Amino acid sequence: MADAPKRQARNSATLWIATGRSRGHEVVRRRGFVAVDGGERAGMRVLIQESDLDPGELAELSELVRRAVGPVNAEDPFSSTDLNHLGMRSWQMPVMLRLPGPVGEPALGVIRVERPEDLQEAERIVIEGFELAGFEPYRPGELFPTALIGQPGVDVFVALHDGVAAGACVSVVDDGIGSHYWVGTSPAFRSRGVGRAVMLGALAHVADLPVTLTASKLGRPLYESLGYTVAAPSTWWASAS
């Protein structure tokens, strides 16, 4: 439980490095942080990797944020790095941990994405479900590039409701631990058990591993019902504009 923040930090970095490289974006890796710069539309993602950034790391990170031409989002699962001097707003969400154990059968069909057209369905669901206005108008492959298929340890899942793609999530396995991201439901299919189904479908592939995630207020009850418990608060930062 105490190690969950560092595990989440490492796993998040694995996802964003894979995504950034698949998109052809600049990736900056340091001891204390990872930054992926996606430009004006995708923005910059910062993943704090240690609880004790040294002054040089903080100065470099601050300069990267100041130079960013798009929106900036930073994830600090240790809640130890203060970015107030950059004029960023902050909030907290819990890092949650699920220990290895049995996983129930989803009530809906869930597929692991292997085809570009299914990846595009997942991409559309996430953009709509998370209201990612920066990715509108829609450009196929901008959020989930085709090269993401086959990236080691990275899988995308889609839940089907009467044969229609209705929910999606991304699963990452790295260094013996799994984590889930972008758990989203198409607005047209909310409150129909789609989120639970896609989570169960994804968890079935990592049932023998400890699994972490960062939960929104709305998502937390679902995750608790699936066996997750709160491990630590994670602080998130976003540029004001």
N, C-alpha and C positions, 0 to 999 in steps of 0.2 A: 504493500500500500504506500509506504513512504517513498518508494522508488518510482511511483506512477508519473509524477510530473516530468522527470527526466526521460522516462520511456516515451511519454507522449511527445515531448520535444523532439526526440530523435526520429520518431515515426513520422511526425508532421514534416520534418525536414526531408525525409526520404520521399514523401509524396510530392512536395513542392519542387525538389530538385529534379525528379523524374518529369513532372509536368513542365517545368521551365525549359529543360533540355529538349523535350519533345516539341515545344513551341519555338525553339530557337532563341530563347530569352537569356539575358545575362544572369549568371548565377555567381554570387559572392559567398564564399565559405570561409568562416573564421572559427576560432575555438569557441567563442561565445555567442555567435549568431550566424544565421544563413539569411541572405536576402536574394530574392528573385524579382528582377525588374521586367515587368511586362509592358512597359510603355503607357501611353495615354489611356487605352481602353482597359487592358487587363490590370494595370496598376502594379504597385510593388507589394510583395508579401515578405514580411520579416518574421523569422522564427528564432526566438531567443533560445539558446542551447545550454546555457549555464546560468546559475544564480548569481555569479560574481563577475560580470563584465568589468574588465579593467578600463582605465581612463582612455587608453588608445582605442579600444574596441568601441566604446560608447561614442567617442568623437567621430570615428569612421562611420558608424551607424547613423549618427545624427546628420552627417554630411550627405550620405546616400538619401536619407529621407528628404532633406532640404532640396536636393537636386531632382527628385522624382517629378516627372511630368504628369503622372496619373495619380489616382487615389492610392493611399498607403494604408495597409492593415498590418498590424504587428500582434503576434501571439506570444505571451509570456506565461507559460504554465507554472513558473516559480513565483510569479507576482513579486518580483524583486527589482525590476529595472524601471526607473521612473523616466517617462518620456514627456512629461508635462512641459519641459522647456521647448518642445517642438510644436506646441499649440495643438496637440492631439487630444481628442476626447477618449475616455476609457470607461470600461464596464467589466464586470466579472461574470464568468460562467464556470461551472465545476468540471474538473477532470474527473471522469468516472472510470471505474475498473470492474471488469467481470472476470472472475476466475474460471479456469477450464471446467466444463460441465456439459451435460446433455442439452440439446437444442430441440425445441418442438418443430413440428412440421408447419410450414406456412399455409394459410388458407387459400392463397392465390399462387399461381405459377410464377416462379422466379428463374430467370436465366442469367448465366454468366456471359457477359458480352464478349463475342469473338468476331463479330462482323461490323464494319464501319457504319452501316445503316442503323444498327442497334445502338452503337455508341452515340450517334447523332440524336436518337430518341432520348437517351439518358441525358445528353447535353441540354436539350430543349426543356426537359423536366426540371433540371436543376436551375437553369436560367429563369424559368417561370416561377418555380416554387420558392426560390430565394430572392426573387425580384431583383436580379442582377442587371440593373438598367444600363450599366457600362457595356454590356454585351448586346445591346440593341442599337440599330437593327441587327438581326441575327446573321452571323457569318459561320457557316458550318466548320467545325473543327477548331474554333478559336479558344473555347474553354477546355474542351477535351479533344486534343489533336489525335488523329488516327494513330500516330506513333505511340500513343499511350497503351494501345493494345499490345500485349506482349512484353511490356516493361516488367522486369523481375519484381515479384512481390506485389504488383499493383493489379487489382481486378475491379471491374465495374459490373454492377448487378442491376437488373431491371425487373420490376414486378409487373405482371400483366393482369388486367382486369377485363374479363370477357375478350381476351385476345388483344387488348389495347395497352400499350405501354403507359403505365400510370404512376410508377414510383421508381426511384433510382438511388443508388449509393455507391461510394467508392470504398474499397477495402484494401488495406496495405499491411503486409507482413514483413517485418524486418527485425533481425536479431532476436528471434524467438518470441516476438509479441505482435499482436494484430491491433489494428485500429480502424475506425470507420469515419468517413467524411461525406459531406454533401448528401446527407440522408434527406431526400426531398420527395414531395408528392405533387403531381400536377394539380393545380387548383380545381379542376373539374372532378377530381376523384378524392377530395379530402373527406375525412370522417367515414371511410369505407374499409379501414383496416389495411390500407396499402403500405403505410410506414412500417407497421409491425411485420407484414409479410416480407418486405424487402430486407428488413433487418434479420429476420429468421433465416432467409435464404442465404444471406451473406455470412451469418454466424455459423451456419452448418459447415462451412469450409475451414473454420478456425476454432471449432469446438474444443480442441485439445490444447489451446493456447490461452494465456491471459490476454485480455482485450481491453483497450482503453478507448475513450472518445471524450470530446468536449461537448457538453449538453447545453442547449438553449433552455429557457424556462419552459417553453411549450413541449420540448422533446423529453425533458427529464422524467415525467411519469411513465412514458413508454419504456425508457431505458431501465428504470427501476423495476418495472414489471418483467423485464428480461434478465434480471439478475445483476444489474450494475449497481454499484454503491459509490458514493462520493468519496474521492481520495484527497482532493485539494482544490482550492480556488485557482482559476487561471485568469489572468488579467489580459484583456484585449484592448488594443489602441487603434484608432482610426483617425486619418487626417480630417480636419474640420470641414473641408469642402468636398 
